Amino acid sequence: MAHLSPELLAVLRCPVTGSSLVQEGEELVSSAKDASGRQLHYRIDEGIPVLLPPAMQEAAQPATDNSPNTTATDA
């Protein structure tokens, strides 16, 4: 489990609420709730906080398509 330094946690903020973040295991949790009353969670990938708003998090997941690259190139 990656532990973020206290110095880094002191400057990181939730991109939605602007509140401070607390590390809970492999994710960061906002210290304030959003407009709909939810506490927001952000993953930590290989020690790097991924601070994307919830609507963007699914779009940022790595692609799992194993099909070959079909981009055409000029010869």
BALOBA-1460 file (C-alpha; in Angstrom, 3 decimals):
// residues 75
<rec num="1" residu="m" x="0.000" y="0.000" z="0.000"/>
<rec num="2" residu="a" x="1.353" y="3.417" z="-0.977"/>
<rec num="3" residu="h" x="1.441" y="5.913" z="1.848"/>
<rec num="4" residu="l" x="1.384" y="9.522" z="0.729"/>
<rec num="5" residu="s" x="3.559" y="11.909" z="2.686"/>
<rec num="6" residu="p" x="1.903" y="14.270" z="5.167"/>
<rec num="7" residu="e" x="3.415" y="17.186" z="3.210"/>
<rec num="8" residu="l" x="1.647" y="16.079" z="0.018"/>
<rec num="9" residu="l" x="-1.656" y="15.421" z="1.781"/>
<rec num="10" residu="a" x="-1.470" y="18.921" z="3.276"/>
<rec num="11" residu="v" x="-1.621" y="20.533" z="-0.178"/>
<rec num="12" residu="l" x="-3.967" y="18.151" z="-2.033"/>
<rec num="13" residu="r" x="-7.625" y="19.157" z="-2.287"/>
<rec num="14" residu="c" x="-10.758" y="17.485" z="-3.569"/>
<rec num="15" residu="p" x="-11.390" y="18.867" z="-7.082"/>
<rec num="16" residu="v" x="-15.158" y="18.930" z="-6.465"/>
<rec num="17" residu="t" x="-15.554" y="20.258" z="-2.906"/>
<rec num="18" residu="g" x="-12.177" y="21.931" z="-2.368"/>
<rec num="19" residu="s" x="-11.898" y="20.119" z="0.966"/>
<rec num="20" residu="s" x="-8.818" y="18.371" z="2.294"/>
<rec num="21" residu="l" x="-8.274" y="14.685" z="1.542"/>
<rec num="22" residu="v" x="-7.630" y="11.826" z="3.954"/>
<rec num="23" residu="q" x="-5.896" y="8.614" z="2.923"/>
<rec num="24" residu="e" x="-7.889" y="5.461" z="3.639"/>
<rec num="25" residu="g" x="-6.017" y="2.443" z="2.348"/>
<rec num="26" residu="e" x="-5.475" y="2.679" z="-1.413"/>
<rec num="27" residu="e" x="-7.653" y="5.747" z="-1.891"/>
<rec num="28" residu="l" x="-8.151" y="9.332" z="-0.818"/>
<rec num="29" residu="v" x="-11.470" y="10.454" z="0.656"/>
<rec num="30" residu="s" x="-12.765" y="14.022" z="0.705"/>
<rec num="31" residu="s" x="-13.303" y="15.449" z="4.169"/>
<rec num="32" residu="a" x="-16.514" y="17.186" z="3.024"/>
<rec num="33" residu="k" x="-19.547" y="15.828" z="1.195"/>
<rec num="34" residu="d" x="-20.509" y="16.962" z="-2.295"/>
<rec num="35" residu="a" x="-23.796" y="18.690" z="-3.211"/>
<rec num="36" residu="s" x="-25.651" y="15.363" z="-3.261"/>
<rec num="37" residu="g" x="-24.356" y="14.370" z="0.179"/>
<rec num="38" residu="r" x="-21.737" y="11.834" z="-0.949"/>
<rec num="39" residu="q" x="-18.201" y="11.591" z="0.314"/>
<rec num="40" residu="l" x="-15.958" y="11.379" z="-2.743"/>
<rec num="41" residu="h" x="-13.233" y="8.754" z="-3.191"/>
<rec num="42" residu="y" x="-10.144" y="8.976" z="-5.402"/>
<rec num="43" residu="r" x="-7.854" y="6.080" z="-6.234"/>
<rec num="44" residu="i" x="-4.084" y="6.034" z="-5.863"/>
<rec num="45" residu="d" x="-2.328" y="4.352" z="-8.817"/>
<rec num="46" residu="e" x="1.257" y="3.285" z="-8.136"/>
<rec num="47" residu="g" x="1.638" y="6.037" z="-5.538"/>
<rec num="48" residu="i" x="0.039" y="8.733" z="-7.726"/>
<rec num="49" residu="p" x="-3.289" y="10.260" z="-6.619"/>
<rec num="50" residu="v" x="-5.837" y="10.309" z="-9.462"/>
<rec num="51" residu="l" x="-7.920" y="13.372" z="-8.614"/>
<rec num="52" residu="l" x="-10.568" y="13.203" z="-11.301"/>
<rec num="53" residu="p" x="-14.180" y="14.133" z="-10.561"/>
<rec num="54" residu="p" x="-16.434" y="11.048" z="-10.357"/>
<rec num="55" residu="a" x="-17.933" y="11.648" z="-13.817"/>
<rec num="56" residu="m" x="-14.438" y="11.457" z="-15.346"/>
<rec num="57" residu="q" x="-13.096" y="8.479" z="-13.387"/>
<rec num="58" residu="e" x="-14.642" y="5.760" z="-15.561"/>
<rec num="59" residu="a" x="-13.406" y="7.428" z="-18.744"/>
<rec num="60" residu="a" x="-9.876" y="7.485" z="-17.317"/>
<rec num="61" residu="q" x="-9.691" y="3.712" z="-16.747"/>
<rec num="62" residu="p" x="-7.037" y="1.975" z="-18.860"/>
<rec num="63" residu="a" x="-8.371" y="0.445" z="-22.061"/>
<rec num="64" residu="t" x="-8.790" y="-3.332" z="-22.037"/>
<rec num="65" residu="d" x="-9.240" y="-3.749" z="-25.793"/>
<rec num="66" residu="n" x="-6.613" y="-6.238" z="-26.986"/>
<rec num="67" residu="s" x="-7.425" y="-5.875" z="-30.678"/>
<rec num="68" residu="p" x="-4.528" y="-5.052" z="-33.007"/>
<rec num="69" residu="n" x="-3.877" y="-1.463" z="-33.978"/>
<rec num="70" residu="t" x="-5.835" y="-0.797" z="-37.168"/>
<rec num="71" residu="t" x="-4.514" y="2.675" z="-37.918"/>
<rec num="72" residu="a" x="-3.760" y="3.004" z="-41.632"/>
<rec num="73" residu="t" x="-0.417" y="4.451" z="-42.693"/>
<rec num="74" residu="d" x="0.744" y="5.761" z="-46.062"/>
<rec num="75" residu="a" x="3.301" y="3.608" z="-47.872"/>
